[in-house]
Amino acid sequence: MLIAAFLPALVFPVHAQDTAPDDKRQRELVHMVRQDCGSCHGLTLQGGLGPALTPATLRGKPSEGLVATIVNGRPGTPMPPFRGLVDESEAAWIVERLVDGFPADGGPESAQQTADTR
């Protein structure tokens, strides 16, 4: 009954908008993608050591596979796993943003929020 084990995921797929991270975590994730992922995929995500992460290059690729790549990495390649830094719902949120056109990096916290805490 292997199919029964995967049936809930097929019937009730997880979408990032259902479990979107809060605003602060979204800023952290954008910053992480732009800086950490950008170190291989290019700071503008147009490619480098790793492939481009643009809507055009990701179009038609299954989001589940992209999420798995973020979380588990790609053995035998320079792509490391980000498990522990992001969970699957955050990885799904990242994939949705990449497919839509990734937002600019405002830093992990905006300058105004940092000034407000002083």
N, C-alpha and C positions, 0 to 999 in steps of 0.2 A: 504494500500500500504506500509506496513512495510518493505517488501522486497526491494522496491525501495529506501528506506532510507539507506539500507546497501549495495546496489549494487555497488556504487563507491569503497567501501573498498574491495569488492570481486574481482572486475575487476582490480583495481589499488592498490594492497597491498603495504603498506609502508615497504621498506626494508632498514635496517640501512646503507647499502652501498650507497643508493641513497641520504641520508641525514646525512652522517657520520659527527660527530663533528670534529672540528679542532683539531690539534695535542695537544694543551694545554688542551682543554676540555677532550680529550681522556685520558691524563695523570691524570687529576682530577677524572675522572670516574673510572679508574683502581684503583687509590688510595682509593677512596670511597668504592668500592666493596671489596678490600682486607682488609681494616680496619673496616669500618662500618658493611658491610654485614658479613665480616669474624668474627666479634665478636660473632655472633650466628652460622654461617655456617662453622666456623673454618677458621683460617688464611690461611690455604692451600686449603680452600673450600672443604675439605674432609668430612665435617659434624661436628656437635656439637649439640647445642640446636636445630638448624634447620638442615634440610637434606643436604646432600652433593650437591654441585653445579658443578659436574664434567660432562664431555661429556658423560660418560657411564650412569650416573643417569638421565641426561636430554634427552638422545636419545629417540626419539619417542614422546616426549611431544610437544604439539602444541605451537609454539613460541608465538602466540597471547595470550594464557593463561599465559605464563611466563611473558610477558610484562605487562599484566593486574595485575598480582600478585605484580610485582615491583612497579607499579604506584599506585595501589589501596590497597595494603596489603591484608591480609586475616583476615576478621573479626572473632573474637573468638579464634584467635591464637596470638602468640607473633609477627607475621610478620606485621610490621608497613607499612603504605603507604609511598612511597617516592615521591609522587606528590608534586611539589614545589621544590624538589631537583633535579629531573630529569623529562624531558618530555618524551612523548611516543617514539619519534624517538631515544632519548638517551637510553631509556630502551630497545628498539629493538637492538641497537648497543651492549649493554651489553649482551643481550641474545645470539646474534651471537658469541660474544667472548667466552662466557661460553661454548657454544656447540662446539666451535673449540678448546678449551683449553685456559683458561684465562691467559693473560700475567702477568709477574711479576710486582710488584709495584716498580716503579722508583720514587715514591713520586709525589706530585702534580706538581712539577717542577724539572727538572734535576739540579744537582749541577752546571753544566757548565752554564746553563741559569741564575741561581741565581748569580753566580760569574760575569757574563757578565753585569748584571744590576748594579753592585756596582761601 
